[in-house]
Amino acid sequence: MSAGPITLGMAPSERRRRFGRPRRVFSQVLLMQLAVAAGVTVLATGLFLAPLSAQLDDQAMRRALAIAETTASARVADALLGSRPSSAGPVQAEAERIRKATGAEYVVIMDRRGVRWSHTDTRQIGRVVSTDPGRALAGAHVMEIDSGTLGRSARGKVPLRDDAGRIVGAVSVGIAYDSVRDRLLAAIPGLLAYAGGALAAGALAAYLISRRLQRQTHDLAFSDIAALLAEREAMLHGLREGVVALDPAGRIRLMNDEAQRLLGLGPEATGRPLEDALGAGRTADVLSGRVRGEDLLTVRGSRVLVANRMPTDDGGAVATLRDRTELERLGRELDATRGLIDALRAQDHEHANRMHTLLGLLELGMHDEAAAFVTEVAGVHRVTAEQVTERVHDPLAAALLVGKAAVAAERGVSLRLSPETFLPDRSVDPQGLVTVLGNLVDNALDAAAGSAEARVEVGLRAEGRTVVLCVSDSGPGVPDHQRDLIFSEGWSTKAPPSHGRRGLGLALVRRLAERQGGSVRVGGSADGGAEFTVVLPEALGPEDRGADRGATDHAEADRGAADRGAAGDA
């Protein structure tokens, strides 16, 4: 998969604009955030101004009421009762003094008839007030916004009482409404300055966030991202390889259909830690990166998988899986075919030599010797096959050993079964058993060939449902420092060692053993060479008591004869 930039079919100008609007994620998110910030700023400003106007009106009315109460507490009631309305009278003088001292627009003192005794406009003195003073004359304190002869104002009205507490008139004080509006207008610039600063800070934050989003989305539009997501889903689920994506914490981020099939997992594994979904083992180690390398082999169930892991920029990883089960099966079949060809070639070569010998005896007229020679040859082959099949009841394993005996004889190696060899025909995975046995015998023949008194001994025995397989040779053996290396995948040297890889190799032998919960180890043999021991638990099916008792009795008798005689030379 290419790591280069993704080029979509749409031109850049078309990708960034549609219907005259910016289509890039950066532009759309920036405009959206600016609109939100502006809307919030306007809303907050309006919410602040709405109660501010009412608060200023209330403050003005309360101020007017306080001035009216102060005026009513002055000794103007006596003057009101002892004089007539006049611009030069004491009531007008006291009202003007209070108006100028407080900054009110007007201070009007009236009698019970509503006739003004004071006013800013002296022409209005002696006339009836323009607004109803009834509530104040009734003893109520009144605050209101109303219009009069001097225009709209915030008013406060209180009753005017004499010394006896009787209401003799009323006081009305007005604060010009223009002053209230001026205070409101004076507060707006500062408020707008704060709102503008908040809007600028929001715009800057929106720009920085949008730029970061632009880098993360590679300047793509939302529609392009949606198209890429759809294409990715189609590509992942259409691949013949398994793809597993992991996040930095080691949880499964996604799996395509092939990965689920190869690993035996379902969609519910997504989001779970890798070890919880797969369990402990080599597969989890390979996918998590604890085992490093390219084209790593691992076994999952009955499948042989090839895994590669690539880290991502965010600390996660993407692993690919390929199914090599079929390839491994074909490889085993190819090895079996090659082994059969080697056996047939050895048999053909040996048969040709014997035919030449027989022909020479007949030409020399040695008919009795020819007959004895034919009898001996036929007996040797019959004895070899009988000795193998009496001890090894599994047909594939027995056929393999008979064929390897012919190959060993051609190479000058004595292939024999150990006295304790006995294997019933209850193998759960006969092909896997033959793979392990064939690889070990091939390696042993390679090691023993050319050595003095070349020998290879094979031991197969059943312990309950466990199969223990031992193959020893008379070769040079395996040095101690290489006993762990020989099971590594791809192990080799410039000069191939005696127990170098052949066929599927010793690495596959170990994997097949470990897949069944078994083990494989190498040590030294009594002949000075190497001895490989493979333990395969649960390799045999449930025991058939009747059939196995007869087979066991026959095997015991055969083992006794072997101990007394030739020890089972093949």
C-alpha angles and dihedrals in degrees: 000000000000118000094200127108117296114241116202125204093247119089117246093250091048091045092054099041134040124166088358095298128115110258101185116110089234094055096041095048092044093051091045092051092046090050091050092047092048092047093050091048093050092045092049091048092050092047089052096046096047096065091034092066091048091046092052091049090050092049091050093049092047090050091051090049091050091051090048091051091049091050092048091053091057118092096261096119092075091050089048091055097041103046144036129253108278138152088232096044126114093252092058091045093052093045093050091048091055093043093054092044094051100034093236119157092233142350111205122188115192137178127234091278091059093249113150117240093178137025140154088242103056090203089071093059111111093024128107116261118258096230128057112266092185098115093048092047086050090059101263127132108230131200119183148140107239143146125248140156091303095046132252116348145156106255139199122190128187134170119259113225134190126225091279092055095250117143107246098165145322141263122224120190123186131199112201110251090218089069090055091050091047091055090050092049091047090056094050099074092054091046091049090049091056091044091049091050091050090048091049092050090048091048091051092049090047091051094050092047091047092050091052090048089049091056092047094049094042090238092293127150123245090250090052091051090050090049092049090050091051091047091048092052091049092047096047095049092044096054120107088215125076115246123197121181120199129195123225090269092057096253120140107259098181142342128196123224094264093052090051090051095047095045096039093236134133133220090270089073090072110107095021124113112266095241092051093051098042103025125226116313146091095298092058090044092052096046093045092051098245087121111049131199144080127287093006115189120225135165121230113181107309094340130096108213133193111213133193124183127202123186120227130219094254093058096263128105144225118220126194124205129200125191111236096168094106092043091051090049091051089048091053090048090050091051090049090050092050090049090051091049090050090049093048091047091050091047091048092050093046091045091051091052092050093046089052090050091048091048091052092051091051093048089051090052092243094140097157091051090048091053092048090048093053091047092051094048093049090047093052092054092044092049091048094052093042093050091052098044093045091057102030111048095175103100097212094048092045092050090049093052093047090052093046089050090062092048090048092050091053091051092048095250124134108227113193140164120241115247093248094053114131127143122176122215095256102102114152094200107021093170092054090048091050090048092054094043095045094050093049094047092048091051091047093050090050090050097045098042111107095016123119111271090001110211138170121189123196123197125189121175137162122226104185104301092339122099118209114196122190126183120180131175141187094238128118093282130224119292115241094243091056100046092095095040098056091071093055119110110256095011113162143137133213089253103041111236123235092260098041123148120288129174108342091351137224090291090066090046090058093044092051090049094047091046088064092045092258136120143225128211137174129217141149124295130221089250092059096257132095130297121202118198121192122187116198113185117202090013092132129062125237113304120260100216098200098045095041094049092060092043091049093051090050091048092050091053091048092049090052091052090048092052090052096042140025097333093239103298110188 
